Amino acid sequence: MGQIQYSEKYFDDTYENRNVVLHPEVAKLLPKNRLLSDVFCLGFYTCHCL
């Protein structure tokens, strides 16, 4: 599977943000009806990198 690409962090008055670009094969495995939390993304990434 391809690399996951992360943008530099950027901030607004409330949040710390980062854009993430996934390989299409990885994106197919994720839910499409909601935003993903940091914890979910980190866990998903860790599981698929091993």
Distance bins in CASP14 RR format, pairs under 12 A and 6 or more apart:
PFRMAT RR
TARGET T0000
AUTHOR 0000-0000-0000
RMODE 2
METHOD distances of the structure
MODEL  1
1 22 0 0 0 0 1 0 0 0 0 0 0
1 23 1 0 1 0 0 0 0 0 0 0 0
1 24 0 0 0 0 1 0 0 0 0 0 0
1 25 1 0 1 0 0 0 0 0 0 0 0
1 26 1 0 1 0 0 0 0 0 0 0 0
1 27 0 0 0 0 0 1 0 0 0 0 0
1 28 0 0 0 0 0 1 0 0 0 0 0
1 29 0 0 0 0 1 0 0 0 0 0 0
1 44 0 0 0 0 0 1 0 0 0 0 0
1 45 0 0 0 0 0 1 0 0 0 0 0
1 47 0 0 0 0 0 1 0 0 0 0 0
1 48 1 0 0 1 0 0 0 0 0 0 0
1 49 0 0 0 0 1 0 0 0 0 0 0
2 21 0 0 0 0 0 1 0 0 0 0 0
2 22 0 0 0 0 1 0 0 0 0 0 0
2 23 1 1 0 0 0 0 0 0 0 0 0
2 24 0 0 0 0 1 0 0 0 0 0 0
2 25 1 0 0 1 0 0 0 0 0 0 0
2 26 1 0 0 1 0 0 0 0 0 0 0
2 27 0 0 0 0 0 1 0 0 0 0 0
2 45 0 0 0 0 0 1 0 0 0 0 0
2 48 0 0 0 0 0 1 0 0 0 0 0
2 49 0 0 0 0 0 1 0 0 0 0 0
3 20 0 0 0 0 0 1 0 0 0 0 0
3 21 0 0 0 0 1 0 0 0 0 0 0
3 22 0 0 0 0 1 0 0 0 0 0 0
3 23 1 0 0 1 0 0 0 0 0 0 0
3 25 0 0 0 0 0 1 0 0 0 0 0
3 26 0 0 0 0 1 0 0 0 0 0 0
3 45 0 0 0 0 0 1 0 0 0 0 0
3 48 0 0 0 0 0 1 0 0 0 0 0
3 49 0 0 0 0 0 1 0 0 0 0 0
4 18 0 0 0 0 0 1 0 0 0 0 0
4 19 0 0 0 0 0 1 0 0 0 0 0
4 20 1 0 0 1 0 0 0 0 0 0 0
4 21 1 0 0 1 0 0 0 0 0 0 0
4 22 1 0 1 0 0 0 0 0 0 0 0
4 23 1 0 0 1 0 0 0 0 0 0 0
4 24 0 0 0 0 0 1 0 0 0 0 0
4 25 0 0 0 0 0 1 0 0 0 0 0
4 26 1 0 0 1 0 0 0 0 0 0 0
4 27 0 0 0 0 0 1 0 0 0 0 0
4 30 0 0 0 0 0 1 0 0 0 0 0
4 41 0 0 0 0 1 0 0 0 0 0 0
4 42 0 0 0 0 0 1 0 0 0 0 0
4 43 0 0 0 0 0 1 0 0 0 0 0
4 44 0 0 0 0 1 0 0 0 0 0 0
4 45 1 0 0 1 0 0 0 0 0 0 0
4 46 0 0 0 0 0 1 0 0 0 0 0
4 48 0 0 0 0 1 0 0 0 0 0 0
4 49 0 0 0 0 1 0 0 0 0 0 0
5 18 0 0 0 0 0 1 0 0 0 0 0
5 19 0 0 0 0 1 0 0 0 0 0 0
5 20 1 0 0 1 0 0 0 0 0 0 0
5 21 1 0 1 0 0 0 0 0 0 0 0
5 22 0 0 0 0 1 0 0 0 0 0 0
5 23 0 0 0 0 1 0 0 0 0 0 0
5 26 0 0 0 0 0 1 0 0 0 0 0
5 45 0 0 0 0 0 1 0 0 0 0 0
6 17 0 0 0 0 0 1 0 0 0 0 0
6 18 1 0 1 0 0 0 0 0 0 0 0
6 19 1 0 0 1 0 0 0 0 0 0 0
6 20 1 0 1 0 0 0 0 0 0 0 0
6 21 0 0 0 0 1 0 0 0 0 0 0
6 22 0 0 0 0 0 1 0 0 0 0 0
6 38 0 0 0 0 0 1 0 0 0 0 0
6 41 0 0 0 0 0 1 0 0 0 0 0
6 42 0 0 0 0 0 1 0 0 0 0 0
6 45 0 0 0 0 1 0 0 0 0 0 0
7 16 0 0 0 0 0 1 0 0 0 0 0
7 17 0 0 0 0 1 0 0 0 0 0 0
7 18 1 0 1 0 0 0 0 0 0 0 0
7 19 1 1 0 0 0 0 0 0 0 0 0
7 20 1 0 0 1 0 0 0 0 0 0 0
7 21 0 0 0 0 1 0 0 0 0 0 0
8 16 0 0 0 0 0 1 0 0 0 0 0
8 17 0 0 0 0 1 0 0 0 0 0 0
8 18 1 0 0 1 0 0 0 0 0 0 0
8 19 0 0 0 0 1 0 0 0 0 0 0
8 20 0 0 0 0 0 1 0 0 0 0 0
9 15 0 0 0 0 0 1 0 0 0 0 0
9 16 1 0 1 0 0 0 0 0 0 0 0
9 17 1 0 0 1 0 0 0 0 0 0 0
9 18 1 0 1 0 0 0 0 0 0 0 0
9 19 0 0 0 0 1 0 0 0 0 0 0
9 20 0 0 0 0 0 1 0 0 0 0 0
9 38 0 0 0 0 0 1 0 0 0 0 0
10 16 1 0 0 1 0 0 0 0 0 0 0
10 17 1 0 1 0 0 0 0 0 0 0 0
10 18 1 0 0 1 0 0 0 0 0 0 0
10 19 0 0 0 0 1 0 0 0 0 0 0
11 17 1 0 0 1 0 0 0 0 0 0 0
11 18 0 0 0 0 0 1 0 0 0 0 0
15 35 0 0 0 0 0 1 0 0 0 0 0
15 38 0 0 0 0 0 1 0 0 0 0 0
16 38 0 0 0 0 1 0 0 0 0 0 0
17 35 0 0 0 0 0 1 0 0 0 0 0
17 38 0 0 0 0 0 1 0 0 0 0 0
18 38 0 0 0 0 1 0 0 0 0 0 0
18 41 0 0 0 0 1 0 0 0 0 0 0
18 42 0 0 0 0 0 1 0 0 0 0 0
19 41 0 0 0 0 0 1 0 0 0 0 0
20 26 0 0 0 0 0 1 0 0 0 0 0
20 27 0 0 0 0 0 1 0 0 0 0 0
20 30 0 0 0 0 0 1 0 0 0 0 0
20 35 0 0 0 0 0 1 0 0 0 0 0
20 36 0 0 0 0 1 0 0 0 0 0 0
20 38 0 0 0 0 0 1 0 0 0 0 0
20 40 0 0 0 0 0 1 0 0 0 0 0
20 41 1 0 0 1 0 0 0 0 0 0 0
20 42 0 0 0 0 0 1 0 0 0 0 0
20 44 0 0 0 0 0 1 0 0 0 0 0
20 45 0 0 0 0 1 0 0 0 0 0 0
21 27 0 0 0 0 1 0 0 0 0 0 0
22 28 0 0 0 0 1 0 0 0 0 0 0
22 29 0 0 0 0 1 0 0 0 0 0 0
22 30 1 0 0 1 0 0 0 0 0 0 0
22 36 0 0 0 0 0 1 0 0 0 0 0
22 41 0 0 0 0 1 0 0 0 0 0 0
22 44 0 0 0 0 1 0 0 0 0 0 0
22 45 0 0 0 0 1 0 0 0 0 0 0
22 48 0 0 0 0 0 1 0 0 0 0 0
23 29 0 0 0 0 0 1 0 0 0 0 0
23 30 0 0 0 0 0 1 0 0 0 0 0
23 45 0 0 0 0 0 1 0 0 0 0 0
23 48 0 0 0 0 1 0 0 0 0 0 0
24 30 0 0 0 0 0 1 0 0 0 0 0
25 48 0 0 0 0 1 0 0 0 0 0 0
26 36 0 0 0 0 0 1 0 0 0 0 0
26 41 0 0 0 0 0 1 0 0 0 0 0
26 44 0 0 0 0 1 0 0 0 0 0 0
26 45 0 0 0 0 1 0 0 0 0 0 0
26 47 0 0 0 0 0 1 0 0 0 0 0
26 48 1 0 0 1 0 0 0 0 0 0 0
26 49 0 0 0 0 0 1 0 0 0 0 0
27 36 0 0 0 0 0 1 0 0 0 0 0
27 44 0 0 0 0 0 1 0 0 0 0 0
27 48 0 0 0 0 0 1 0 0 0 0 0
29 36 0 0 0 0 0 1 0 0 0 0 0
29 40 0 0 0 0 0 1 0 0 0 0 0
29 44 1 0 0 1 0 0 0 0 0 0 0
29 45 0 0 0 0 0 1 0 0 0 0 0
29 47 0 0 0 0 0 1 0 0 0 0 0
29 48 0 0 0 0 1 0 0 0 0 0 0
30 36 1 0 0 1 0 0 0 0 0 0 0
30 37 0 0 0 0 0 1 0 0 0 0 0
30 40 0 0 0 0 1 0 0 0 0 0 0
30 41 0 0 0 0 1 0 0 0 0 0 0
30 43 0 0 0 0 0 1 0 0 0 0 0
30 44 1 0 0 1 0 0 0 0 0 0 0
30 45 0 0 0 0 0 1 0 0 0 0 0
30 48 0 0 0 0 0 1 0 0 0 0 0
31 37 0 0 0 0 0 1 0 0 0 0 0
31 40 0 0 0 0 1 0 0 0 0 0 0
31 41 0 0 0 0 0 1 0 0 0 0 0
31 44 0 0 0 0 0 1 0 0 0 0 0
34 40 0 0 0 0 1 0 0 0 0 0 0
35 41 0 0 0 0 1 0 0 0 0 0 0
36 42 0 0 0 0 1 0 0 0 0 0 0
36 43 0 0 0 0 0 1 0 0 0 0 0
36 44 1 0 0 1 0 0 0 0 0 0 0
36 45 0 0 0 0 0 1 0 0 0 0 0
37 43 0 0 0 0 1 0 0 0 0 0 0
37 44 0 0 0 0 0 1 0 0 0 0 0
38 44 0 0 0 0 0 1 0 0 0 0 0
38 45 0 0 0 0 0 1 0 0 0 0 0
39 45 0 0 0 0 0 1 0 0 0 0 0
39 46 0 0 0 0 0 1 0 0 0 0 0
40 46 0 0 0 0 0 1 0 0 0 0 0
40 47 0 0 0 0 0 1 0 0 0 0 0
41 47 0 0 0 0 0 1 0 0 0 0 0
41 48 0 0 0 0 0 1 0 0 0 0 0
42 48 0 0 0 0 0 1 0 0 0 0 0
42 49 0 0 0 0 0 1 0 0 0 0 0
43 49 0 0 0 0 1 0 0 0 0 0 0
43 50 0 0 0 0 0 1 0 0 0 0 0
44 50 0 0 0 0 0 1 0 0 0 0 0
END
